[in-house]
Amino acid sequence: MTLTLDTYRQLGRSGLRVSPLALGAATFGNDWGWGAEQDEARRLFDLYVERGGNFIDTAVTYTNGTSERMLGEFAQDRRDSLVLATKYTTLRRPDDPNSGGASRKSLFGAVETSLRQLGTDYIDLLYLHVWDSTTPVEEILRGLDDLVRQGKVLYVAISNTPAWQIARLQTIADLRGWAPLVALQLEYNLIERTGERDLLPMARELGLGTVLWSPLAGGVLTGKYSRADLTASSPADGESARKSFNVALGGVTERSLAIVDVVKEIATELDRTPAQVGLAWTLQNPDVTAPVLGARTVGQLRENLGALEVDLTAGQVARLNAVSAIDLGFPHAMLASDHIRVQTRGDLKIQARA
């Protein structure tokens, strides 16, 4: 079924409707040496919203604050029609132990900075960006609830956190009557599927919409890497330097390239690009609300939006699932095994006879 950016989806158990592809604004600004300058970033924004897109993702520190400042400027004339999502909790500055982390002080300081940089008086969706393992969960939840009650934040969410901690947070929020988490952002793509073990099932059970970062595995699923990159020397700059960086991070392996081979085969069958096939695979998953697109150019964004028109066959999905399959681990693999299913059916038959 062909989707469009205005085929809005409900975000978790909230009443918020968002586009099936989110626009990532981490590319807004060249402060980190690889993003889009002002004019190109504006074209990215305009293309996305003109197609009906309403869900834009950033963070208080992306491109040293330039991302939020650009986004706030671009969104000024249509603020109420957009869902602006940002994040707090980042690495601490060496001279200030309270400048990052999940504490109430960090939270309130980050939100005030985001409101100022975005030029708005409210944030639609605020994520705890990275779990810090030190701040008490009650402090986090109460701080988030206070911001919701003040009207500075409408909905709260979480990212990059173990499933058991998220379940704990959601349970406490429900019991205390505090603002619940409505979304989970995680890395998930054909190469990184470990979220299927706990994070995605947990999100489904607890009413969290799932938003995906790196749905193209840092560009690996675009097909721009080859086995020659595994042994290439590290160049000093340019696209080759970025490729070498991803290789060094471990994203380019024999396994990932084998997955890309199948992605390319299916892309050829459909007369589509590998990137479109990789994104389409995430879109057909009912547990996924919206992947975040990290395009740096209008051409890349146009290509990525083409994934909405890709209709994978059941056979193609099966091939992609097979080549990218992971070991679910204990106890998930045991619970899904034929042995357990046969025993369960046998027990049911015995009970029926009784």
PyMOL commands that set and color helices and strands:
alter all, ss='L'
color gray80, all
select helices_A, chain A and resi 38-50+62-81+104-118+137-150+163-176+194-196+199-206+217-222+227-230+238-248+254-270+274-283+298-309+314-323+332-335+338-353
alter helices_A, ss='H'
color red, helices_A
select strands_A, chain A and resi 9-10+17-18+22-24+55-57+83-88+123-128+153-159+181-187+209-213+290-293
alter strands_A, ss='S'
color yellow, strands_A
deselect
rebuild
show_as cartoon
